[in-house]
């Protein structure tokens, strides 16, 4: 994400969306007074750690309890460290040096006590403060066979043990795509519509195997 010099409102909106603490946003805003700012992310697409979603109430309007469990698996931390080292290597490229680009230091009380700035120990500390969600929580209602104790819905998206309840969103993904989940989620919805029409009509539709888009006639309402 690139921010032009003095474009403070854009940076404020960005950091608020990531729930970055105000004290660190203020540091970035200071840098932005005199310099352009490039925010580079190390994206962990397939974490080894697994979060947990629990119901807080029987009232469906009450938000559930979501525990992310970020950084609880050493494998994930090691992957993030490799990504950070790659970002550091960009600092040595001609393109970055031509623009006098360097990694901005953000004062963090705990991490600043580490003697060797930008050591692995330092970056592991840094990761605790700047690891954030990438918005696409998925897989809380996994699709799988009924003998899989972790599976919640069948291959036709029906909730196991129930007859007429389906789930049609990113929560059914047994493995998450290595990209934005939007397109995949739209396709899940299309498949759900296909399955519902098949069950309603009692016959297969869209036999060509392509995406099926439902068409309604006035007399069907």
C-alpha positions as CSV (number, residue, x, y, z in Angstrom):
1,X,0.0,0.0,0.0
2,X,1.5,3.3,-1.1
3,X,0.8,6.7,0.5
4,X,1.9,9.9,-1.0
5,X,3.6,12.5,1.1
6,X,1.2,14.4,3.3
7,X,-1.8,12.2,2.5
8,X,-2.6,11.8,6.2
9,X,-6.3,11.0,5.9
10,X,-5.7,8.0,3.7
11,X,-3.1,6.6,6.2
12,X,-5.5,7.2,9.1
13,X,-8.3,5.2,7.3
14,X,-5.8,2.4,6.5
15,X,-4.5,2.0,10.0
16,X,-7.9,2.2,11.6
17,X,-9.1,-0.6,9.4
18,X,-6.2,-2.8,10.7
19,X,-6.8,-1.8,14.3
20,X,-3.2,-0.5,14.6
21,X,-2.7,1.4,17.9
22,X,-2.9,5.1,17.7
23,X,0.7,5.6,19.1
24,X,2.1,3.7,16.1
25,X,-0.1,5.5,13.6
26,X,1.2,8.8,14.9
27,X,4.8,7.6,14.2
28,X,3.8,6.7,10.6
29,X,2.1,10.1,10.2
30,X,5.3,11.8,11.2
31,X,7.2,10.0,8.5
32,X,4.5,10.9,6.0
33,X,5.0,14.6,6.6
34,X,8.3,14.6,4.7
35,X,8.3,11.3,2.8
36,X,6.2,8.9,0.8
37,X,5.3,5.7,2.7
38,X,5.1,2.2,1.3
39,X,3.5,-0.4,3.5
40,X,4.6,-4.0,2.6
41,X,2.8,-7.0,4.0
42,X,4.1,-10.6,4.5
43,X,0.9,-12.6,3.8
44,X,0.6,-16.0,5.5
45,X,-1.9,-17.7,3.2
46,X,-1.9,-21.1,4.8
47,X,-1.2,-20.8,8.5
48,X,-0.5,-23.9,10.6
49,X,-2.3,-22.3,13.5
50,X,-6.1,-22.8,13.7
51,X,-8.5,-20.4,15.3
52,X,-11.7,-21.1,17.2
53,X,-15.2,-19.8,16.8
54,X,-17.6,-20.3,19.7
55,X,-21.1,-19.1,20.3
56,X,-21.5,-16.5,23.0
57,X,-25.3,-16.8,23.3
58,X,-28.2,-18.7,21.9
59,X,-29.4,-15.3,20.5
60,X,-28.2,-15.2,16.8
61,X,-27.9,-11.5,17.0
62,X,-25.1,-11.7,19.6
63,X,-21.6,-11.7,17.9
64,X,-19.7,-15.0,18.5
65,X,-16.4,-15.4,20.2
66,X,-13.6,-15.5,17.6
67,X,-10.1,-16.5,18.8
68,X,-7.5,-16.2,16.1
69,X,-4.5,-17.9,17.7
70,X,-2.1,-16.0,15.5
71,X,1.6,-16.7,16.1
72,X,0.9,-19.8,18.2
73,X,2.7,-22.1,15.8
74,X,6.5,-21.9,15.3
75,X,6.1,-22.8,11.7
76,X,4.0,-19.7,11.0
77,X,6.5,-17.5,12.8
78,X,9.3,-18.9,10.8
79,X,7.4,-18.3,7.5
80,X,6.8,-14.7,8.5
81,X,10.5,-14.2,9.4
82,X,11.5,-15.4,5.9
83,X,9.1,-12.9,4.4
84,X,10.6,-10.1,6.5
85,X,14.1,-11.0,5.4
86,X,12.9,-10.8,1.8
87,X,11.5,-7.3,2.4
88,X,14.8,-6.3,3.9
89,X,16.6,-7.5,0.8
90,X,14.5,-5.1,-1.3
91,X,16.2,-2.2,0.5
92,X,19.5,-3.2,-1.3
93,X,18.0,-3.1,-4.8
94,X,18.8,-0.3,-7.2
95,X,15.2,0.7,-7.5
96,X,14.9,1.3,-3.8
97,X,18.3,2.9,-3.4
98,X,17.6,5.3,-6.3
99,X,14.7,6.6,-4.2
100,X,16.7,6.5,-0.9
101,X,14.1,4.1,0.4
102,X,14.7,2.6,3.8
103,X,12.7,0.6,6.4
104,X,11.0,3.0,8.8
105,X,11.7,2.3,12.5
106,X,8.7,2.3,14.7
107,X,9.5,2.7,18.4
108,X,8.1,-0.2,20.4
109,X,9.1,-0.2,24.1
110,X,9.4,-4.0,24.4
111,X,11.2,-4.5,21.1
112,X,13.6,-1.6,21.6
113,X,15.1,-3.3,24.6
114,X,16.5,-5.9,22.2
115,X,20.2,-5.0,21.6
116,X,20.4,-6.0,17.9
117,X,17.9,-4.0,15.9
118,X,16.4,-6.0,13.0
119,X,17.7,-9.3,14.3
120,X,15.3,-12.2,14.2
121,X,14.6,-11.7,17.9
122,X,13.7,-8.1,17.2
123,X,11.4,-9.1,14.3
124,X,9.7,-11.8,16.3
125,X,8.9,-9.1,18.9
126,X,7.7,-6.7,16.2
127,X,5.4,-9.4,14.8
128,X,3.4,-9.5,18.0
129,X,2.5,-5.8,17.5
130,X,1.9,-5.7,13.8
131,X,0.3,-9.1,12.9
132,X,-3.2,-8.3,11.7
133,X,-6.1,-10.0,10.0
134,X,-6.4,-9.9,6.3
135,X,-10.2,-9.8,6.6
136,X,-11.0,-13.2,5.0
137,X,-11.7,-15.5,7.9
138,X,-12.9,-18.8,6.5
139,X,-13.4,-22.5,7.2
140,X,-15.4,-22.3,10.4
141,X,-18.1,-24.6,9.0
142,X,-16.0,-27.1,7.1
143,X,-17.3,-29.1,4.2
144,X,-16.6,-32.8,4.4
145,X,-18.1,-36.3,4.8
146,X,-20.4,-37.1,7.7
147,X,-17.7,-39.4,9.2
148,X,-15.3,-36.5,9.6
149,X,-15.9,-35.1,13.1
150,X,-14.7,-31.7,12.0
151,X,-17.0,-31.4,9.0
152,X,-20.2,-29.5,9.3
153,X,-21.7,-29.6,5.8
154,X,-21.9,-32.1,3.0
155,X,-20.6,-31.7,-0.5
156,X,-24.1,-30.3,-1.3
157,X,-23.6,-27.8,1.4
158,X,-26.3,-29.3,3.7
159,X,-25.7,-29.1,7.4
160,X,-25.0,-32.7,8.7
161,X,-28.0,-34.0,10.6
162,X,-30.5,-31.5,9.2
163,X,-32.6,-31.8,6.0
164,X,-33.2,-28.3,4.7
165,X,-30.4,-26.1,6.0
166,X,-27.5,-25.1,3.9
167,X,-24.5,-22.9,4.4
168,X,-23.2,-21.1,1.3
169,X,-20.3,-18.8,2.1
170,X,-16.5,-18.9,2.7
171,X,-17.0,-20.7,6.0
172,X,-17.5,-24.1,4.2
173,X,-14.0,-24.1,2.6
174,X,-12.0,-27.1,3.9
175,X,-8.9,-25.5,2.5
176,X,-8.7,-21.7,1.8
177,X,-7.6,-20.4,-1.6
178,X,-4.2,-18.6,-1.8
179,X,-5.9,-15.4,-2.8
180,X,-8.8,-13.1,-2.1
181,X,-11.8,-15.3,-1.2
182,X,-14.4,-13.1,-3.0
183,X,-14.5,-15.0,-6.4
184,X,-14.5,-18.4,-4.7
185,X,-17.3,-17.4,-2.3
186,X,-19.4,-16.2,-5.3
187,X,-18.9,-19.6,-6.9
188,X,-20.0,-21.4,-3.7
189,X,-23.2,-19.4,-3.7
190,X,-23.8,-20.3,-7.4
191,X,-23.3,-24.0,-6.6
192,X,-25.7,-23.7,-3.6
193,X,-28.3,-22.2,-6.0
194,X,-27.7,-25.1,-8.4
195,X,-28.2,-27.7,-5.6
196,X,-31.4,-26.0,-4.3
197,X,-32.9,-26.0,-7.8
198,X,-31.9,-29.7,-8.3
199,X,-33.6,-30.7,-5.1
200,X,-36.6,-28.5,-5.9
201,X,-37.1,-29.9,-9.4
202,X,-35.9,-33.4,-8.7
203,X,-33.7,-33.4,-11.7
204,X,-30.2,-32.3,-12.8
205,X,-29.7,-28.9,-14.3
206,X,-26.7,-27.3,-15.8
207,X,-25.3,-30.6,-17.0
208,X,-22.6,-28.9,-19.0
209,X,-20.7,-28.5,-15.8
210,X,-20.3,-24.7,-16.1
211,X,-21.4,-22.1,-13.7
212,X,-25.2,-22.0,-13.5
213,X,-27.0,-18.7,-13.2
214,X,-30.7,-19.0,-12.0
215,X,-33.4,-17.5,-14.1
216,X,-36.8,-16.8,-12.7
217,X,-40.1,-16.4,-14.5
218,X,-43.0,-14.2,-13.1
219,X,-45.2,-17.3,-12.6
220,X,-42.6,-18.9,-10.3
221,X,-43.1,-16.4,-7.5
